[in-house]
Amino acid sequence: MAYNLLKGKKGIIFGALDENSIAWKTAESVHAEGGTFVLTNAPVAMRMGQIKELAEKTGSEIIPADATSEEDLENLVSQSMEILGGKIDFVLHSIGMSINVRKGRHYTDEKYDFTAKGWDVSALSFHKVLQTLYKAEAMNEWGSIVALTYMAAQRVFPDYNDMADNKAYLESVARSFGYFFGKEKKVRVNTISQSPTATTAGTGVKGFDGFINYAEKMSPLGNASAQDCANYTVSLFSDLTRKVTMQNLFHDGGFSNTGVSQDVIEHFSS
Ligand SMILES: NC(=O)c1ccc[n+]([C@@H]2O[C@H](COP(=O)([O-])OP(=O)(O)OC[C@H]3O[C@@H](n4cnc5c(N)ncnc54)[C@H](O)[C@@H]3O)[C@@H](O)[C@H]2O)c1
């Protein structure tokens, strides 16, 4: 259902790799709500992913950018303003990658080159995106910037590995930069802490099946899907949430505040 919540609003969406990506669903939903945007992803993902299909569907242009490269980000922001014909109202940072996870390195056996690279891609890149937008005066007043995170930033999920530390950093950046963006530019910055979701990044986590099924059983409303996350993100981009900023917003069907559920008790009862 569309409400025209983003009519006339312009933005940048990072991280649509394939149709399972949270950013892909968000792009479709933003389009349905009347928003226009530039799609971006790392140059390597352009070759592997299906982003062109999404661009055609949503009438969007694609600008490749490695989110760890300040030069790429500056180019992305200035070109986006040219293409969209002015300043930007919304940005989605939907980027994550751990080389330790990919290479099967345990948390107690990290290779620190991998750790540093994963942190740059998954966490520092958000500061780089914010700083680039801030310095370029690229955001309209009452604009909204959202990044995606996971509850492993607060509680231990052993196989989430160094991504837990990256997410803790990401959430802190949202608060710290959110202060300055709010005070100086009237722009809000938030993170959405999303349920486990079957995407390329999600299923890369060891034991993902057990993980997602457990969360489903623990959440009174069940897991939030990628489409649910897209809907929530649209609400945060809209004018209906203008005073929400510097928050880490749990979007998980109630998982984060549930000690134990009846389903889980039954599973362990003899
Ligand atoms: N899937 C889950 O279970 C889940 C749960 C909570 C939060 N999240 C977060 O949601 C976000 C989106 O992930 P997803 O689940 O849609 O998976 P996804 O694999 O579809 O998206 C991850 C994206 O990051 C991009 N990326 C990687 N390196 C990059 C770089 N250097 N520059 C620019 N882009 C780069 C990839 O190309 C890809 O498009 C991530 O931040 C992820 O941590 C995912």
The ligand as an SDF file (V2000), in Angstrom:
LIG
                    3D

 44 48  0  0  0  0  0  0  0  0999 V2000
   20.6740   -9.8090    6.9560 N   0  0  0  0  0  0  0  0  0  0  0  0
   20.6200   -9.7010    8.2740 C   0  0  0  0  0  0  0  0  0  0  0  0
   20.3870  -10.6760    9.0060 O   0  0  0  0  0  0  0  0  0  0  0  0
   20.8350   -8.3460    8.8860 C   0  0  0  0  0  0  0  0  0  0  0  0
   20.3720   -8.1130   10.2120 C   0  0  0  0  0  0  0  0  0  0  0  0
   20.6100   -6.8670   10.7860 C   0  0  0  0  0  0  0  0  0  0  0  0
   21.3130   -5.8880   10.0610 C   0  0  0  0  0  0  0  0  0  0  0  0
   21.7560   -6.1670    8.7880 N   0  0  0  0  0  0  0  0  0  0  0  0
   22.5220   -5.1300    8.0600 C   0  0  0  0  0  0  0  0  0  0  0  0
   21.7880   -4.7190    6.9300 O   0  0  0  0  0  0  0  0  0  0  0  0
   22.7140   -4.1340    6.0000 C   0  0  0  0  0  0  0  0  0  0  0  0
   22.4260   -4.6710    4.6130 C   0  0  0  0  0  0  0  0  0  0  0  0
   22.7450   -6.0210    4.4970 O   0  0  0  0  0  0  0  0  0  0  0  0
   21.8220   -7.1080    3.7940 P   0  0  0  0  0  0  0  0  0  0  0  0
   21.4380   -8.0780    4.8370 O   0  0  0  0  0  0  0  0  0  0  0  0
   20.7740   -6.4550    2.9710 O   0  0  0  0  0  0  0  0  0  0  0  0
   22.8790   -7.8840    2.8580 O   0  0  0  0  0  0  0  0  0  0  0  0
   23.4590   -7.6030    1.3850 P   0  0  0  0  0  0  0  0  0  0  0  0
   24.6050   -8.5480    1.2670 O   0  0  0  0  0  0  0  0  0  0  0  0
   22.3800   -7.6970    0.3910 O   0  0  0  0  0  0  0  0  0  0  0  0
   23.9890   -6.0920    1.4680 O   0  0  0  0  0  0  0  0  0  0  0  0
   25.2800   -5.7240    1.8960 C   0  0  0  0  0  0  0  0  0  0  0  0
   25.7820   -4.6880    0.9090 C   0  0  0  0  0  0  0  0  0  0  0  0
   27.0220   -4.0900    1.3060 O   0  0  0  0  0  0  0  0  0  0  0  0
   27.6820   -3.7570    0.1070 C   0  0  0  0  0  0  0  0  0  0  0  0
   29.0920   -3.4260    0.2890 N   0  0  0  0  0  0  0  0  0  0  0  0
   30.0780   -4.2510    0.7280 C   0  0  0  0  0  0  0  0  0  0  0  0
   31.2670   -3.6020    0.7020 N   0  0  0  0  0  0  0  0  0  0  0  0
   31.0170   -2.3470    0.2470 C   0  0  0  0  0  0  0  0  0  0  0  0
   31.8350   -1.1950    0.0020 C   0  0  0  0  0  0  0  0  0  0  0  0
   33.1700   -1.2160    0.2160 N   0  0  0  0  0  0  0  0  0  0  0  0
   31.2480   -0.0750   -0.4780 N   0  0  0  0  0  0  0  0  0  0  0  0
   29.9060   -0.0410   -0.7130 C   0  0  0  0  0  0  0  0  0  0  0  0
   29.0860   -1.0890   -0.4850 N   0  0  0  0  0  0  0  0  0  0  0  0
   29.6390   -2.2270   -0.0140 C   0  0  0  0  0  0  0  0  0  0  0  0
   27.4790   -5.0330   -0.7190 C   0  0  0  0  0  0  0  0  0  0  0  0
   27.8250   -4.8710   -2.0790 O   0  0  0  0  0  0  0  0  0  0  0  0
   26.0120   -5.2990   -0.4900 C   0  0  0  0  0  0  0  0  0  0  0  0
   25.2060   -4.6380   -1.4430 O   0  0  0  0  0  0  0  0  0  0  0  0
   24.1130   -4.4440    6.5350 C   0  0  0  0  0  0  0  0  0  0  0  0
   24.5760   -3.3340    7.2690 O   0  0  0  0  0  0  0  0  0  0  0  0
   23.8460   -5.6010    7.4780 C   0  0  0  0  0  0  0  0  0  0  0  0
   24.8330   -5.7530    8.4640 O   0  0  0  0  0  0  0  0  0  0  0  0
   21.5200   -7.3620    8.1900 C   0  0  0  0  0  0  0  0  0  0  0  0
  1  2  1  0
  2  3  2  0
  2  4  1  0
  4  5  1  0
  4 44  2  0
  5  6  2  0
  6  7  1  0
  7  8  2  0
  8  9  1  0
  8 44  1  0
  9 10  1  0
  9 42  1  0
 10 11  1  0
 11 12  1  0
 11 40  1  0
 12 13  1  0
 13 14  1  0
 14 15  2  0
 14 16  1  0
 14 17  1  0
 17 18  1  0
 18 19  2  0
 18 20  1  0
 18 21  1  0
 21 22  1  0
 22 23  1  0
 23 24  1  0
 23 38  1  0
 24 25  1  0
 25 26  1  0
 25 36  1  0
 26 27  1  0
 26 35  1  0
 27 28  2  0
 28 29  1  0
 29 30  1  0
 29 35  2  0
 30 31  1  0
 30 32  2  0
 32 33  1  0
 33 34  2  0
 34 35  1  0
 36 37  1  0
 36 38  1  0
 38 39  1  0
 40 41  1  0
 40 42  1  0
 42 43  1  0
M  CHG  2   8   1  16  -1
M  END
$$$$
